[in-house]
Every structure is written in structure tokens, then in C-alpha cells.
Amino acid sequence: MTDYTKVFQDAAAVEKYETVTYAPDSYASQINQRQRDYLRTLVRREFGPRAPVQHDFACGTGRAIRTLHGLVREAHGYDTSAEMMAKAAEVGSHANWHRVPAEGPVPEPVEAGYPAIVTMFRLLLNVDDAIRERALAFAAKALPDASAGILVVENHGNADSLRHLRARRHREERWFAELSHEQIDKLLQRHGFEVVERRGFSMITPSLHGNPLARAADAAMRRLPGTDGYAVNVLYTARRIHA
């Protein structure tokens, strides 16, 4: 498993992440666009005229923050990497930046009122169980009850997807990880959250992205009802149900 807190202290790794991983027409950038459309619709539907505050945990280069520009009354990005947050500001992410320690007590969300949306993108798959628990504990602090707002977390390695076929071959490699819906559900439940919506964004893996037939099949499959659970990349929207 990649050690996020170490990898992204390096400016070159941050630059590659922003300009290569998310290059135009890349697998990641296309999923990001689909997520953007979904999230902006979600926020309008959920909050209506009451613009929420955004707390983006492990904010990286601010992609989730840019996704909600204009729909939140203020945004706060939290990350262990100063290099990531510097790049976020450089590429036009508008937020208040907060560097958090990699270990120790659960970071405190800024007191910014309610309603709120807490976002966690490309985090859960890349870290160990202790950091996952710490991240969800942060979300529970930011959303103390059901009326406080919503949590949106990403799983970009769904164990119930086509990607799972590579699990045996790559199981000894640190970069390969996967999470099942059940694991996500249990993680959220431990911190008092319940999944209220699940949405998938790609049925194919990055290795198939360059294949026009695979991309056409992906588009067709995503339109079928009931396929979200088998997507490689999944967003879970959750609400607090108990303390």
C-alpha cells in the first residue's frame, strides 16, 4: 500500500499527480468530470439555497474543492502535505488550507457552521486501517448529527469490480489495494454513519481506457440500472445516524 504521507512530501510526485495522472482525457480526469457533474447535482439537491461549508480531508491538489466552487459558502482543505496544498492554491483551488499531522489525535475541523459537506477522495484505498479510522473520526467531528450535512467518500478500487480479477497477480505489490462495499459500510458504521446513496463512475480499469470498444461498452453499461455496485470507482454518500 502506498504511504501517502511520504510520497506526496516530494514536489516532483505532486507535479506528476496533477499533470500526468490527471492529464486531459486520462482515465482519472474523465472520472473526475463524471464525479463533478454528480457532486454538483447532489449538493444542489441536498442543500438547495443553503450553501454548505466544505471540509475536504486529504485535499491533495484541491480537485474536490474545485469541483464545488460556487456551490459552497467556504471551503477548508486539510492535508499532511504542504506541497500538495501549495499546488492546490497554484492551480486555482479556492480554500483555507490546514496542514494536519500524519499521526496523533484526530484533527479538529474548523468551526464554520452548518450545513456541511465532508469530502474524502483517493484516500481510503491508499492508507492503512489506522488512518482510515482517523479520517472517519474527523468526519464524525465535522458532522455530529444527521442534520449537520453529508459525507462523501471515494473508493477507487472496488473489490466487487472488474479490477478484482488482477488481485491475485498483484497481491504482493504495495501499490495494489482494494476495498469492498462491505468494508466501506462497516468503516462508516463504526463512526456512526449510514450509506444513503452509492454511485459508480467507470466499469473498466485504466488499462482499458485507450481501447475505443471498451470505452463504448463502459458507457453503455453505466446506463444500466443496478450496475453501480460493480464499478471500479465508487462514491458513497453517508449521513450520521448516531454518535
QUILINDA-V847898 format. One record per run of one state. SS is the DSSP state (H for helix, E for strand, L for the rest). FROM is the first residue (numbers start at 0). TO is the last residue. Records with the same first field share a line. If there is no record, write none. Layout:
# QUILINDA-V847898
SS = FROM-TO, FROM-TO
This chain:
# QUILINDA-V847898
L = 0-2, 7-9, 21-25, 47-50, 57-61, 67-70, 79-80, 90-94, 99-114, 120-122, 126-127, 142-144, 155-156, 158-160, 170-177, 179-179, 190-191, 202-204, 208-210, 222-226, 230-231, 240-242
H = 3-6, 10-20, 26-46, 62-66, 81-89, 123-125, 128-141, 145-147, 161-169, 180-189, 205-207, 211-221, 227-229
E = 51-56, 71-78, 95-98, 115-119, 148-154, 157-157, 178-178, 192-201, 232-239
